[in-house]
Amino acid sequence: VPEQAFLYCGGLDDVRENIQFMRDHADHPVNFCRAEPYYGTPLHVSLADKQALTGSYLGWDYRVSDDRAELLFRICAAAFRDRNFSCDGVGNRYMGLGYSAKVLQFFHGEHPRAHSLAVRARELTRRIALETADLLEEATNLAATVDLADHDRIARETAILGLKIVALDRLWHRAMDELPYDMRKFVEPDFTASVRV
């Protein structure tokens, strides 16, 4: 691949800084991905000027210049696929949960039950954010240490990480089903009777 087909990336050290940022701000929901060259954005224009885009208007693509950062992108795209990129994945759901908790506090902030529900939402957010940072660190360590030519190990370790994330997500989905249910039950006392028949 010609040099102009690469995008500069600071490498895995930049990713590790972001992991620490996620841990330092775990009270806020977080999601992560590679910057995508959406049509007309500065990234798209820059890559197009360098003739570094592949694909088409149906889906533009590029390669990160640092081989290990590119590998990390590919590991995460597979292992975190449902958590980070699915509309009803953990990443999107817990962002919505934080929003619901803020709305609840705005309208019922003085009520002890509203406060308790907001605390539950914040604790759930924190636990998911910290776990996500740990899982991203696990993927980063793999990308940093694996032999780049050992495709079997890369595929195997990526699949194992992906299965681990799916199993953890089942637990988070259950918790994220229960908390909105309890919020709605608090706001609409008759809601319980209409749902659990």
C-alpha positions in Angstrom: 0.0 0.0 0.0 1.5 3.4 -1.0 2.5 5.7 1.9 -0.2 8.3 0.9 -2.9 5.7 1.6 -2.2 5.8 5.3 -3.6 8.2 7.9 -1.2 9.4 10.6 -2.0 8.1 14.1 -0.1 8.6 17.3 -0.3 4.9 17.9 -1.2 2.9 21.0 0.2 5.5 23.4 -2.6 7.8 22.3 -5.1 5.0 22.9 -3.7 4.4 26.4 -4.2 8.1 27.2 -7.8 7.8 26.2 -8.3 4.7 28.3 -7.0 6.7 31.3 -9.4 9.5 30.4 -12.2 7.1 30.4 -11.3 5.9 33.9 -10.9 9.4 35.2 -14.3 10.4 33.9 -16.2 7.2 34.5 -19.3 8.9 35.7 -20.0 9.9 32.1 -21.1 7.3 29.5 -18.5 6.7 26.8 -18.2 5.0 23.5 -15.3 4.8 21.1 -14.5 4.0 17.5 -12.1 5.1 14.7 -12.8 8.5 13.2 -14.8 7.8 10.1 -14.4 9.8 6.9 -18.0 10.9 6.4 -18.5 12.7 3.1 -17.6 16.3 3.2 -15.9 16.2 6.6 -12.4 17.6 7.0 -11.1 14.0 7.4 -12.8 12.9 4.2 -11.5 15.9 2.3 -8.0 15.5 3.6 -7.9 11.8 2.8 -9.4 12.4 -0.7 -6.7 15.1 -1.4 -4.0 12.5 -0.5 -5.7 9.8 -2.5 -5.8 7.8 0.7 -9.5 6.8 0.5 -10.7 3.3 -0.4 -14.3 2.3 -0.9 -17.0 4.5 -2.4 -19.8 6.8 -1.4 -21.5 3.7 0.0 -18.8 3.5 2.6 -15.4 5.2 2.6 -12.4 3.6 4.3 -8.7 4.2 5.0 -5.8 2.5 6.8 -4.2 3.9 9.9 -0.4 4.4 9.4 0.6 2.7 12.6 0.3 -1.1 12.0 -0.5 -1.9 15.7 -3.1 0.9 15.9 -4.7 -0.4 12.7 -4.7 -3.9 14.2 -6.4 -2.5 17.4 -9.0 -0.8 15.2 -9.7 -4.2 13.6 -9.8 -6.1 16.9 -12.2 -3.5 18.4 -14.4 -3.4 15.3 -15.0 -7.2 15.7 -14.9 -7.7 19.5 -16.9 -4.5 20.4 -19.3 -4.7 17.5 -22.5 -5.2 19.4 -21.5 -3.2 22.5 -20.3 -0.1 20.6 -22.0 -0.1 17.2 -25.5 -1.7 17.6 -28.4 0.7 18.0 -29.5 -1.3 21.0 -26.0 -2.1 22.2 -24.8 -1.3 25.7 -22.9 1.8 24.5 -26.0 3.5 23.2 -28.4 2.2 25.9 -26.4 3.5 28.8 -26.1 6.9 27.2 -29.9 7.0 27.0 -30.1 5.8 30.6 -28.0 8.8 31.8 -30.3 11.1 29.9 -33.4 9.5 31.5 -31.9 9.9 35.0 -31.3 13.6 34.3 -34.9 14.1 33.1 -36.2 12.3 36.2 -34.1 14.5 38.5 -35.2 17.6 36.7 -38.9 16.9 37.4 -38.6 14.9 40.6 -35.2 16.0 42.0 -36.4 16.6 45.6 -38.0 13.2 46.0 -35.8 10.6 47.7 -36.9 7.9 45.3 -35.8 10.1 42.3 -32.4 10.6 44.0 -32.0 6.9 44.6 -32.8 6.1 41.0 -30.3 8.7 39.8 -27.6 7.2 42.0 -28.3 3.8 40.6 -28.0 5.2 37.0 -24.7 6.9 37.9 -23.3 3.7 39.5 -24.4 1.6 36.5 -22.8 4.1 34.2 -19.6 4.1 36.2 -19.3 0.3 36.2 -19.9 0.0 32.5 -17.4 2.8 31.7 -14.7 1.3 33.8 -15.3 -2.2 32.4 -15.2 -0.8 28.9 -11.8 0.8 29.7 -10.5 -2.5 31.0 -11.7 -4.3 27.9 -10.2 -1.7 25.6 -6.9 -2.0 27.5 -7.1 -5.8 27.0 -7.5 -5.3 23.3 -4.7 -2.7 23.3 -2.3 -5.1 25.1 -3.1 -7.8 22.5 -2.4 -5.3 19.6 0.8 -4.2 21.3 2.3 -7.6 21.9 1.0 -10.1 19.3 3.2 -11.1 16.4 1.6 -9.2 13.5 2.1 -12.3 11.2 0.3 -14.6 13.7 -3.1 -14.3 12.1 -4.5 -17.4 13.8 -3.7 -16.0 17.3 -5.1 -12.6 16.4 -8.4 -14.1 15.2 -8.6 -16.5 18.2 -7.9 -13.8 20.8 -10.3 -11.4 19.1 -13.0 -14.0 19.1 -12.4 -14.8 22.8 -12.6 -11.1 23.7 -15.7 -10.7 21.6 -17.4 -13.7 23.4 -16.4 -12.2 26.8 -17.9 -8.9 25.9 -21.2 -10.5 24.7 -21.5 -12.4 28.0 -20.9 -9.3 30.0 -23.4 -7.4 27.9 -26.1 -9.8 28.8 -25.8 -8.8 32.4 -25.7 -5.1 31.6 -28.8 -5.4 29.4 -30.7 -7.0 32.3 -29.7 -4.2 34.6 -30.6 -1.6 32.0 -34.0 -3.2 31.6 -34.7 -3.1 35.4 -33.7 0.5 36.0 -35.9 2.2 33.3 -38.7 -0.1 34.5 -38.2 1.2 38.1 -38.0 4.8 36.8 -41.3 4.5 34.9 -42.9 2.7 37.9 -42.0 5.7 40.1 -43.3 8.3 37.6 -46.4 6.3 36.6 -47.6 4.3 39.6 -50.2 2.5 37.5 -47.6 1.3 35.0 -46.8 -1.8 37.0 -50.3 -3.1 36.8 -50.5 -2.6 33.1 -47.2 -4.4 32.4 -47.0 -7.3 34.8 -50.3 -9.1 34.3 
